[in-house]
């Protein structure tokens, strides 16, 4: 298991940064690495549903996102599994949603930075994102 809370949060941040890199690769139509390899549970279901909706609506993602900050909030573990929660601030200023005609349909009220509360589960060798939801922008 993790030697300390700091080690656990550092591992979670590393997983989220790798996941963000995989998402950026997806936005460039690259097939590797697959962002879904970093997900489990509700996060995986949400990604599958989101990809299906984008396709059904004729939308596509373009650009890239960047992690502005990561802050570990909660960590607990037993001998078998760890659960971590962190706030992630994501710079989305260079990310857009495009329609089938290539027109920008990104919601105009979306800011340049979004805050997410992210839950991770697993062990140091298999830490995965299990849930992600909007957090208060004041966290960033």
C-alpha contacts under 8 A as a table, 3 or more apart, distances in Angstrom:
res1	aa1	res2	aa2	distance
1	X	77	X	7.93
1	X	79	X	7.07
1	X	80	X	7.91
1	X	81	X	7.85
1	X	82	X	7.79
1	X	123	X	6.28
1	X	124	X	6.38
2	X	5	X	7.22
2	X	7	X	6.25
2	X	8	X	5.72
2	X	123	X	7.75
2	X	124	X	6.45
3	X	7	X	6.45
3	X	8	X	7.75
4	X	7	X	5.19
4	X	8	X	6.38
5	X	8	X	5.04
5	X	9	X	6.23
5	X	75	X	6.55
6	X	9	X	5.18
6	X	10	X	6.11
7	X	10	X	5.07
7	X	11	X	6.18
8	X	11	X	5.13
8	X	12	X	6.23
8	X	75	X	7.58
8	X	84	X	7.61
8	X	124	X	7.52
9	X	12	X	4.98
9	X	13	X	6.11
9	X	71	X	7.82
9	X	72	X	5.44
9	X	75	X	7.94
9	X	84	X	7.36
9	X	86	X	7.77
10	X	13	X	5.12
10	X	14	X	6.18
11	X	14	X	5.04
11	X	15	X	6.27
11	X	124	X	7.03
11	X	127	X	7.81
12	X	15	X	5.12
12	X	16	X	6.22
12	X	84	X	7.50
12	X	120	X	6.88
12	X	127	X	7.11
13	X	16	X	5.08
13	X	17	X	6.09
13	X	70	X	6.35
14	X	17	X	5.17
14	X	18	X	6.19
15	X	18	X	5.15
15	X	19	X	6.10
15	X	38	X	7.24
15	X	127	X	7.22
15	X	128	X	7.26
15	X	129	X	8.00
16	X	19	X	4.91
16	X	20	X	6.11
16	X	129	X	7.66
17	X	20	X	5.02
17	X	21	X	6.22
17	X	67	X	6.91
18	X	21	X	5.03
18	X	22	X	6.26
19	X	22	X	5.01
19	X	23	X	6.24
19	X	35	X	5.62
19	X	38	X	6.02
20	X	23	X	4.97
20	X	24	X	6.22
20	X	35	X	7.76
20	X	65	X	7.25
20	X	66	X	7.26
20	X	67	X	7.59
21	X	24	X	5.08
21	X	25	X	6.29
22	X	25	X	4.97
22	X	26	X	6.27
22	X	32	X	7.16
22	X	33	X	5.30
22	X	34	X	6.02
22	X	35	X	4.93
23	X	26	X	4.94
23	X	27	X	6.30
23	X	34	X	7.76
23	X	35	X	5.65
24	X	27	X	5.01
24	X	28	X	6.51
24	X	63	X	7.46
24	X	64	X	5.30
24	X	65	X	6.71
25	X	28	X	5.09
25	X	29	X	6.46
25	X	30	X	5.17
25	X	31	X	7.24
25	X	32	X	7.03
25	X	33	X	7.19
26	X	29	X	4.90
26	X	30	X	5.21
26	X	31	X	6.34
26	X	32	X	7.70
26	X	34	X	7.44
26	X	35	X	7.63
27	X	30	X	7.39
27	X	61	X	5.58
27	X	62	X	5.37
27	X	63	X	6.51
27	X	64	X	7.01
28	X	62	X	7.15
28	X	63	X	7.61
30	X	33	X	7.78
31	X	34	X	6.12
33	X	37	X	7.94
34	X	37	X	5.81
35	X	38	X	5.79
35	X	39	X	7.32
36	X	39	X	5.12
36	X	40	X	7.85
36	X	44	X	6.30
36	X	47	X	7.40
38	X	127	X	8.00
38	X	128	X	5.27
38	X	129	X	6.11
39	X	43	X	5.76
39	X	44	X	4.95
39	X	128	X	5.38
39	X	129	X	4.79
39	X	130	X	5.98
40	X	43	X	5.78
40	X	44	X	4.85
40	X	45	X	7.71
40	X	128	X	6.30
40	X	129	X	6.10
40	X	130	X	4.90
40	X	131	X	7.91
41	X	44	X	5.45
41	X	45	X	6.33
41	X	130	X	5.22
41	X	131	X	7.13
42	X	45	X	5.01
42	X	46	X	5.92
42	X	130	X	5.87
42	X	131	X	5.43
43	X	46	X	5.08
43	X	47	X	6.22
43	X	129	X	6.50
43	X	130	X	5.05
43	X	131	X	4.55
43	X	132	X	6.15
44	X	47	X	5.17
44	X	48	X	6.27
44	X	130	X	7.27
45	X	48	X	5.22
45	X	49	X	6.14
46	X	49	X	5.11
46	X	50	X	5.88
47	X	50	X	4.98
47	X	51	X	6.07
48	X	51	X	5.28
48	X	52	X	6.25
49	X	52	X	5.11
49	X	53	X	6.14
50	X	53	X	5.10
50	X	54	X	6.20
51	X	54	X	5.21
51	X	55	X	6.27
52	X	55	X	5.18
52	X	56	X	6.04
53	X	56	X	4.97
53	X	57	X	5.98
54	X	57	X	5.22
54	X	58	X	6.03
54	X	59	X	4.86
54	X	60	X	6.25
55	X	58	X	5.08
55	X	59	X	6.01
55	X	60	X	7.32
56	X	59	X	7.74
58	X	99	X	5.98
58	X	100	X	5.36
59	X	97	X	6.66
59	X	98	X	5.55
59	X	99	X	4.55
59	X	100	X	6.00
60	X	97	X	5.74
60	X	98	X	5.28
60	X	99	X	6.47
60	X	100	X	7.65
61	X	95	X	7.34
61	X	96	X	5.98
61	X	97	X	4.76
61	X	98	X	6.27
62	X	95	X	5.81
62	X	96	X	5.18
62	X	97	X	6.13
62	X	98	X	7.02
63	X	94	X	5.49
63	X	95	X	4.45
63	X	96	X	6.12
64	X	92	X	7.13
64	X	94	X	5.61
64	X	95	X	5.01
65	X	90	X	6.60
65	X	91	X	5.61
65	X	92	X	4.94
65	X	93	X	7.40
65	X	94	X	6.42
65	X	95	X	5.97
66	X	90	X	5.66
66	X	91	X	5.07
66	X	92	X	6.90
67	X	70	X	7.49
67	X	88	X	7.12
67	X	89	X	6.05
67	X	90	X	4.63
67	X	91	X	6.10
68	X	88	X	7.58
68	X	89	X	5.27
68	X	90	X	5.40
68	X	91	X	5.96
69	X	88	X	5.82
69	X	89	X	5.16
69	X	90	X	7.27
69	X	140	X	7.59
70	X	86	X	6.76
70	X	87	X	5.73
70	X	88	X	4.60
70	X	89	X	6.47
71	X	86	X	5.42
71	X	87	X	5.17
71	X	88	X	6.56
72	X	75	X	7.90
72	X	84	X	7.59
72	X	85	X	6.25
72	X	86	X	4.27
72	X	87	X	6.49
73	X	84	X	7.56
73	X	85	X	5.48
73	X	86	X	4.99
73	X	87	X	7.02
74	X	84	X	5.54
74	X	85	X	5.04
74	X	86	X	6.92
75	X	82	X	7.26
75	X	83	X	5.83
75	X	84	X	4.46
75	X	85	X	6.55
76	X	82	X	5.79
76	X	83	X	5.55
76	X	84	X	6.63
77	X	80	X	7.51
77	X	81	X	5.69
77	X	82	X	4.05
77	X	83	X	6.19
78	X	81	X	5.72
78	X	82	X	6.49
80	X	123	X	7.54
81	X	121	X	6.93
81	X	122	X	5.11
81	X	123	X	5.62
82	X	120	X	7.97
82	X	121	X	5.61
82	X	122	X	5.32
82	X	123	X	5.96
83	X	119	X	7.08
83	X	120	X	5.68
83	X	121	X	4.63
83	X	122	X	6.80
84	X	119	X	5.69
84	X	120	X	5.06
84	X	121	X	6.50
85	X	117	X	6.96
85	X	118	X	5.59
85	X	119	X	4.51
85	X	120	X	6.28
86	X	117	X	5.84
86	X	118	X	5.35
86	X	119	X	6.64
87	X	115	X	6.82
87	X	116	X	5.64
87	X	117	X	4.71
87	X	118	X	6.20
87	X	135	X	7.60
87	X	139	X	7.15
88	X	115	X	5.77
88	X	116	X	5.18
88	X	117	X	6.46
88	X	118	X	7.10
88	X	140	X	7.92
89	X	113	X	6.44
89	X	114	X	5.72
89	X	115	X	4.59
89	X	116	X	6.42
89	X	139	X	7.70
89	X	140	X	5.68
90	X	113	X	5.35
90	X	114	X	5.28
90	X	115	X	6.38
90	X	116	X	7.84
91	X	94	X	7.67
91	X	112	X	5.80
91	X	113	X	4.47
91	X	114	X	6.68
92	X	95	X	5.08
92	X	111	X	7.75
92	X	112	X	5.21
92	X	113	X	5.63
92	X	114	X	7.05
93	X	111	X	7.57
93	X	112	X	4.46
93	X	113	X	7.00
96	X	104	X	6.49
96	X	105	X	7.49
96	X	106	X	5.54
97	X	104	X	5.85
97	X	105	X	5.55
97	X	106	X	4.90
98	X	101	X	7.62
98	X	102	X	5.23
98	X	103	X	5.20
98	X	104	X	4.61
98	X	105	X	5.48
98	X	106	X	7.11
99	X	102	X	5.23
99	X	103	X	5.42
99	X	104	X	6.67
99	X	105	X	6.45
100	X	103	X	7.40
106	X	110	X	7.71
107	X	110	X	5.65
111	X	114	X	6.78
113	X	137	X	7.84
113	X	140	X	7.82
114	X	134	X	7.70
114	X	137	X	6.37
114	X	140	X	7.88
115	X	134	X	6.01
115	X	135	X	5.09
115	X	136	X	6.26
115	X	137	X	5.28
115	X	139	X	6.60
115	X	140	X	6.34
116	X	132	X	6.40
116	X	133	X	5.49
116	X	134	X	4.57
116	X	135	X	4.78
116	X	136	X	7.84
117	X	132	X	5.68
117	X	133	X	5.39
117	X	134	X	6.10
117	X	135	X	5.40
118	X	129	X	6.99
118	X	130	X	7.70
118	X	131	X	5.78
118	X	132	X	4.45
118	X	133	X	6.64
119	X	129	X	5.90
119	X	130	X	5.59
119	X	131	X	5.08
119	X	132	X	6.36
120	X	127	X	6.43
120	X	128	X	5.38
120	X	129	X	4.42
120	X	130	X	5.40
120	X	131	X	7.18
121	X	127	X	5.60
121	X	128	X	5.52
121	X	129	X	6.52
121	X	130	X	6.31
122	X	125	X	7.77
122	X	126	X	5.45
122	X	127	X	4.43
122	X	128	X	6.27
123	X	126	X	5.11
123	X	127	X	5.29
124	X	127	X	5.72
129	X	132	X	7.53
135	X	139	X	7.25
136	X	139	X	5.72
137	X	140	X	5.62
